[in-house]
Amino acid sequence: MFTILFKKLKREEVPPLNETQRTLVEKKFEILRQASFGFTQDRLLHISQKESERWTDACTDGLRRKIASAAPPHVKIALIDFPKLRCISLQCLPLPR
């Protein structure tokens, strides 16, 4: 119960994305969707220097939510942000059937 409450409070602390950030998240979502063939193959996504100025933890969380809602049910998704390297790793793991 404490863990769930902590995660809920943490989410509420993240400010909402502005229009520029929403557009950036949407763009990166489409790149990953197409490059990973519908979120079934691992990919590394580069965040340019210009984009990294606007990319925040909230952007990563927004991208993670969009991918989770669009990924096939038989695939477990891990999205790991490496801000210093300016990249995001998408890992797609098949779930046992």
N, C-alpha and C positions, 0 to 999 in steps of 0.2 A: 504494500500500500504506500509506504513512504517513497519508494522508487517511482511509482506512477505519479504521485503528487509532485515530487521533485522535477520530473520531466515536464509535467504540465506547467509548473511555475517557470521553468527555464524557457519554454516556448513562449510564454506570455511576455517575457522580458525582451524578446527580439522585436525590434521595430519592424513595421510592415515595409515591404519593398516599395520604392518609388517607381514611377513609370519607366525610367531608364533602366533600372535594375530588373523589372519585370520583363522588359524587352530583351535584355541580355540573357536572362534565364531561359526565356522561350527560344532564343537563337541557339544556345548551347544544348538545350533539350533536343531540338530538331537535329543538330549535328550528331549528337550521341545516338539518337534513335536510328538515323540512317546508317551511320558508320558501324553500329553494333548489330545491325540487322534486326531491329525490333527488340533491343535489349536482351540479346541471346549470346553475344560475344564480348569479351573483355576489350576495353579501349582506354586510351589515355587522351584526355582532352586538355589542350593547351589554353591558357588564359593569357592574352597578350598584355604587354605592359600597360597600354591604355585601358584595357578592360579591368585589369587588376586594381586600378585606382577606384573603380566603382564596385568591384566584387567583394561581398562581405559574407560573414557566416550565414546571414539570413538568405543570401542568394544560394549558397550551398544547400541550406535546408529546403528552400523552395524547389530547387532542382531535384533533390532527393525525393520530395513528396510527389512531384510530377512523374518521375521515373517509376516510383513504387506503384502509382495508380495505373500506369500504362504497361508495365512489364507483364509478360505471360505468367500465369499462376504456377507453372512448373519450374520457375527460375527464381532463385534467391539473389537479390541485388545488394551489392555493397558499393557505396559511393564514398571515396576517401579523398579529402581535400588536402593538397600539399601547397599551402599558400607561398612559402618561400621559394618553391620550385615553379610556381604559377601553373600548376596543373591539377587535374582531378582524375582519379583513377576509378573507372567503372569496372566492377568485377561481377560477372554473371555466373552463378553456380547452379547447375541443375539439381533440383530436389529429387530425392529417391521417390519412385512411384510405388 
